[in-house]
Amino acid sequence: MNSEEEFYDAETGLESDDSCEVSFKDASVYESKQTVNGKVPSENGVWERRTTLPAPMFSRTDFSVWGFLKKCIGMELSKITMPIVFNEPLSFLQRITEYMEHTYLIHKACTLSDSIERMQLVAAFAISAVASQWDRTGKPFNPLLGETFELTRDEEGYRMISEQVSHHPPISAFYTESLNQDFSFHGSIYPKLKFWGKSVEAEPKGTMTLELSKHREAYTWTNPMCCVHNVILGKLWIEQYGTMEIVNHSTGDKCVLNFKPCGMFGKELHRVEGHIQDKSKKKHHVIYGKWTECVYSIEPRVHEVNKKAEKKSGGDSKKHKQEQSTGGDDADEMPDVQETVTMIPGSTLLWRVAPRPPHSTQMYNFTNFAMTLNELEPGMIGVIAPTDCRLRPDIRAMENGDIDTASQEKERLEEKQRAARRERAKDEEEWSTRWFQQGNNRYTGAADWIYKGGYFDRRYSDLPDIY
C-alpha cells in the first residue's frame, strides 16, 4: 500500500530537541508510599493498581505550536507525523479501552427484564464512554501497524483485546467479552482529525456494537464529533457535538441523543439531551444531563411541563450577546459555565462521572482508570503479546518523564515501520492482521473488523517485531 507513505514520511516540524527539555526536580510527590512505577503494595501484600504516573506532565509552553500547525490548516492530521510535544503517554488503543470505565452500567442492564429500561442504561454507557475526554487535550500515540493492547479486569468481569489493523487509513479494532458470557462489546474506529486554524476537529468514524447475550439483543451507535479549541492561543477546551442514535436491533427501540454544541452564550456547553422511543415511535423517556457530569431520565410529559415553565421564567440571555468575541485571531473563549445539572423533580439518575484524582491536572488530566492503563503488573511479561502497547519504549519513556528518549524512540519506531513496509512492497507481500478480519457488521451491514478469536490462547508465534 504505497499510500501509507503519506502517514509517516511527513516532516515532524520539530527542529530542535531543546523545545522539549524539562526538569522534574521540583515535581510534587503524590504518593508518600510510592514504589516502582507509581504503584503501592497494600497492607495484605496484594499488589494494587497505581494511582499516579511515575512523572508529572512536562511543560508545553516552550514549544511553538503555531510554527508547526500553520502548515497543517485544512489537512487530515492522521497523515502527518506529529511532534511528541502534542502527545500524552498512552496509545490510541489504550484510549479506546476507556470506554469500559463504567462497565457496571452494562452489568446492570443485563439484570433488567424491560427493554426500555435496558436502553436507558445502554444510553448512559454510550454517553459515559466519551466522559474521559473532558480536558484531555493531549494526543494519544498513533498505534503501529500490528500493535495490540490487552486489558483484563477480573473484578469487573471482562477482558478486552484491540489491534491496529490498518496503517493508512489508521483503523483500530477492538473486542470485549464478559467473563460470564453476559455481553460482548466490539467495533472498529477510524478517527479523522482536521486542523481549522484555531481548533482541531475529530470525527470518530466507526460503529460501536453491544450485545447482551441473555436478552439476545444487539445495540449499535456511532460516537459524536469532538472539537479541541485554542490549539494555538488561549486555554484549551473541548466540546462534543452531533447526534448519537442507539438502535436496539432486536426490539426496534431507539434512543436519539443530541450532544449540543457550545452555542453563542455557552449555555449548552457539555449538554446532552434526547429521548427513547419504541418501534412504534412512542416516546417513553427523555434523557438529559452533561457528558462531563451526569445523566438523568424522566417521563416526557414531566419534561415538557418543566421546559415550558423554564421558558416563562427564562433570563435575558441577550445581555451577553455584545460580550461575545468575534475577532478572527482571538482565542475561542471557553464560556464560564457552572458544571452542574439541575435535576427535574421525578428524575432518575442513570450515571454520574467518577471523580478524578486531585493531581489529575499534573498527570495529563488522566482519570483514575487511565492512570492504570500503561502499568506493567508483576507477571505480565511473557503473558501479554510482545506487540502490546505497554512494551512500547517511546510511550514508556514519556511516562517516565524522559522526553528526549521518548522522541528518539518514536522516530526509531516510525523508521522501523517504514523499513518493514518497504520490505513488504519489495516482496509484493500484503500485510496480514492477526486477531481481526475485515467483514460487515451483522446488524448494520456497514464495513467492520470482526474478531477472529484465539488471542487469549496465548499462542503468539509469527507476530511482527514492531518495537
Secondary structure as the mmCIF struct_conf table of DSSP 4:
data_model
#
loop_
_struct_conf.conf_type_id
_struct_conf.id
_struct_conf.beg_label_comp_id
_struct_conf.beg_label_asym_id
_struct_conf.beg_label_seq_id
_struct_conf.end_label_comp_id
_struct_conf.end_label_asym_id
_struct_conf.end_label_seq_id
HELX_RH_3T_P HELX_RH_3T_P1 ASN A 2 GLU A 4
HELX_RH_AL_P HELX_RH_AL_P1 GLU A 5 TYR A 8
BEND BEND1 ASP A 9 ALA A 10
HELX_RH_3T_P HELX_RH_3T_P2 ASP A 17 CYS A 20
TURN_TY1_P TURN_TY1_P1 LYS A 25 ASP A 26
HELX_LH_PP_P HELX_LH_PP_P1 ALA A 27 VAL A 29
BEND BEND2 TYR A 30 TYR A 30
TURN_TY1_P TURN_TY1_P2 SER A 32 LYS A 33
HELX_RH_3T_P HELX_RH_3T_P3 VAL A 36 GLY A 38
STRN STRN1 PRO A 41 PRO A 41
TURN_TY1_P TURN_TY1_P3 GLU A 43 ASN A 44
BEND BEND3 GLY A 45 GLY A 45
STRN STRN2 TRP A 47 TRP A 47
HELX_LH_PP_P HELX_LH_PP_P2 GLU A 48 ARG A 50
BEND BEND4 THR A 51 THR A 52
BEND BEND5 PRO A 54 ALA A 55
HELX_LH_PP_P HELX_LH_PP_P3 PRO A 56 SER A 59
TURN_TY1_P TURN_TY1_P4 THR A 61 ASP A 62
BEND BEND6 PHE A 63 PHE A 63
HELX_RH_AL_P HELX_RH_AL_P2 VAL A 65 LEU A 69
TURN_TY1_P TURN_TY1_P5 LYS A 70 LYS A 71
STRN STRN3 ILE A 73 ILE A 73
TURN_TY1_P TURN_TY1_P6 GLY A 74 GLY A 74
BEND BEND7 MET A 75 MET A 75
STRN STRN4 GLU A 76 GLU A 76
HELX_RH_3T_P HELX_RH_3T_P4 LEU A 77 LYS A 79
BEND BEND8 ILE A 80 ILE A 80
HELX_LH_PP_P HELX_LH_PP_P4 THR A 81 PRO A 83
HELX_RH_3T_P HELX_RH_3T_P5 ILE A 84 PHE A 86
STRN STRN5 ASN A 87 SER A 91
HELX_RH_AL_P HELX_RH_AL_P3 PHE A 92 ILE A 96
HELX_RH_3T_P HELX_RH_3T_P6 THR A 97 HIS A 102
TURN_TY1_P TURN_TY1_P7 THR A 103 THR A 103
HELX_RH_AL_P HELX_RH_AL_P4 TYR A 104 THR A 111
BEND BEND9 SER A 113 SER A 113
HELX_RH_AL_P HELX_RH_AL_P5 SER A 115 SER A 128
TURN_TY1_P TURN_TY1_P8 ALA A 129 VAL A 130
HELX_RH_3T_P HELX_RH_3T_P7 ALA A 131 GLN A 133
TURN_TY1_P TURN_TY1_P9 TRP A 134 ASP A 135
BEND BEND10 GLY A 138 GLY A 138
STRN STRN6 LYS A 139 PHE A 141
HELX_LH_PP_P HELX_LH_PP_P5 ASN A 142 LEU A 144
TURN_TY1_P TURN_TY1_P10 LEU A 145 GLY A 146
STRN STRN7 THR A 148 ARG A 153
HELX_RH_3T_P HELX_RH_3T_P8 ASP A 154 GLU A 156
TURN_TY1_P TURN_TY1_P11 GLY A 157 GLY A 157
STRN STRN8 TYR A 158 SER A 166
TURN_TY1_P TURN_TY1_P12 HIS A 167 PRO A 170
STRN STRN9 ILE A 171 SER A 178
TURN_TY1_P TURN_TY1_P13 LEU A 179 ASN A 180
BEND BEND11 GLN A 181 ASP A 182
STRN STRN10 PHE A 183 PHE A 195
BEND BEND12 GLY A 197 LYS A 198
STRN STRN11 SER A 199 LYS A 205
BEND BEND13 GLY A 206 GLY A 206
STRN STRN12 MET A 208 LEU A 212
TURN_TY1_P TURN_TY1_P14 SER A 213 ARG A 216
STRN STRN13 GLU A 217 TRP A 221
HELX_LH_PP_P HELX_LH_PP_P6 ASN A 223 PRO A 224
STRN STRN14 MET A 225 HIS A 229
BEND BEND14 VAL A 231 GLY A 234
STRN STRN15 TRP A 237 ASN A 248
TURN_TY1_P TURN_TY1_P15 HIS A 249 THR A 251
STRN STRN16 LYS A 254 PHE A 259
BEND BEND15 MET A 264 GLY A 266
TURN_TY1_P TURN_TY1_P16 LYS A 267 HIS A 270
STRN STRN17 ARG A 271 GLN A 277
TURN_TY1_P TURN_TY1_P17 LYS A 279 SER A 280
STRN STRN18 LYS A 283 LYS A 290
TURN_TY1_P TURN_TY1_P18 TRP A 291 GLU A 293
STRN STRN19 CYS A 294 ILE A 298
HELX_RH_AL_P HELX_RH_AL_P6 PRO A 300 LYS A 312
TURN_TY1_P TURN_TY1_P19 SER A 313 SER A 313
HELX_RH_3T_P HELX_RH_3T_P9 SER A 317 GLU A 323
BEND BEND16 GLN A 324 GLN A 324
TURN_TY1_P TURN_TY1_P20 GLY A 328 ASP A 329
BEND BEND17 ASP A 330 ASP A 330
HELX_LH_PP_P HELX_LH_PP_P7 GLU A 333 PRO A 335
HELX_LH_PP_P HELX_LH_PP_P8 MET A 343 ILE A 344
TURN_TY1_P TURN_TY1_P21 PRO A 345 GLY A 346
STRN STRN20 THR A 348 ARG A 352
HELX_LH_PP_P HELX_LH_PP_P9 VAL A 353 PRO A 357
TURN_TY1_P TURN_TY1_P22 PRO A 358 HIS A 359
HELX_RH_3T_P HELX_RH_3T_P10 SER A 360 GLN A 362
TURN_TY1_P TURN_TY1_P23 MET A 363 ASN A 365
HELX_RH_AL_P HELX_RH_AL_P7 ASN A 368 MET A 371
TURN_TY1_P TURN_TY1_P24 THR A 372 ASN A 374
TURN_TY1_P TURN_TY1_P25 PRO A 378 GLY A 379
TURN_TY1_P TURN_TY1_P26 ILE A 381 VAL A 383
BEND BEND18 ILE A 384 ILE A 384
TURN_TY1_P TURN_TY1_P27 PRO A 386 THR A 387
STRN STRN21 ASP A 388 ASP A 388
HELX_RH_3T_P HELX_RH_3T_P11 CYS A 389 LEU A 391
HELX_RH_AL_P HELX_RH_AL_P8 PRO A 393 GLU A 399
TURN_TY1_P TURN_TY1_P28 ASN A 400 GLY A 401
HELX_RH_AL_P HELX_RH_AL_P9 ILE A 403 LYS A 426
TURN_TY1_P TURN_TY1_P29 ASP A 427 GLU A 428
BEND BEND19 ARG A 434 TRP A 435
STRN STRN22 PHE A 436 ASN A 440
TURN_TY1_P TURN_TY1_P30 ARG A 442 THR A 444
STRN STRN23 ALA A 447 TYR A 451
HELX_RH_3T_P HELX_RH_3T_P12 TYR A 455 ASP A 457
TURN_TY1_P TURN_TY1_P31 ARG A 458 ARG A 458
TURN_TY1_P TURN_TY1_P32 SER A 461 ASP A 462
#
